Amino acid sequence: MTPQHSPEPPPLPTALLRIWPVIGAGVAGFCCATIAAFTVPALEGWRPVSVAGLGVGMVGTTIFLVQRGAARRGARGAQTGLEHE
């Protein structure tokens, strides 16, 4: 009996591997929502969500940057596959 090998999936296109356009779109969206929440009185219910979104985005970006720095240094526990720009 020969073991069956599953075919390897093709690599993702380069455009899907770039993280900075995704981070930029998220920041721009939450900045617009936060500005709208603090300038339009009818949208004051958005304030906590928009500020929380900005905070979560900052925490996520910080984690990404720390992991990327660890991968560049070659740390043992570092995440692999992060872009190296």
N, C-alpha and C positions, 0 to 999 in steps of 0.2 A: 504494500500500500504506500502510495506517495502522498505526503501531506499537501493539501491544497493551499496555495498561496493566494491571498487576496490581492487584487491589483492596487497599486498605490494611486491615490487621487492626484490629479494634475496640480501644479503649484498655482496659488492664487495670483491674480494680476497685481502688478506693482501698485496700482491706484488703490486697491483694497487694503494694502499693507501699510499705507502711510497714516500715521496717527494724528499729525498736526492739523489736517483739514477737519477731522472729526472734533478735535478739542476746540478749534476755532469756531466751528459752527455752534457747538454747545455753549461756549462763552458768549457768542454774539446773541444767541437766542435768549439766554437767561438774562443778559444785560438789557436787552430790549424789554423783556417781561418785567424786570425790576424797575426800569425807568417808567414804564407804563403804570405799574402798580403804585408808584409814589407820586405820579403826576396826574393821573385820572382818578377822581374821587370814587367813581363807580367800581373801580378795580382794586379797592383797598383790601379785599379778601385775598388777593394774590400775593400780598406782601410777604407773609411767612414762607410760602412755597417758593417764591422767586429768590429770596435771600438764602433759603436752605439749598436750593439748586446751585447757586453760586458757590456756597460753602462746600457742598459735596463734590462739585467739579474741581475746586482747588485741592481738596484732599486727594481725589483720584489722580489728578495731574502730578501732585507731589509724590505719591506712591509710584507712579509710572517713572518719574525722573530718578527716584532713588533706585528702583530696580534696574533701570537702564544703566545708571552709573555702576552698579554692582556687576552687571553683565560685562561692561567694558573693562572693569578691573579684573574680571575672571573669578569672582567670588564663587565659592562652592554652591551656595544655596540660591544663587541668582536665577532669575527667570531667563529662559532662552528664547530666541526668536524676536527680540526687540530690535527695532530699526536703529541703525547707527548713522546718524547724521552729524 
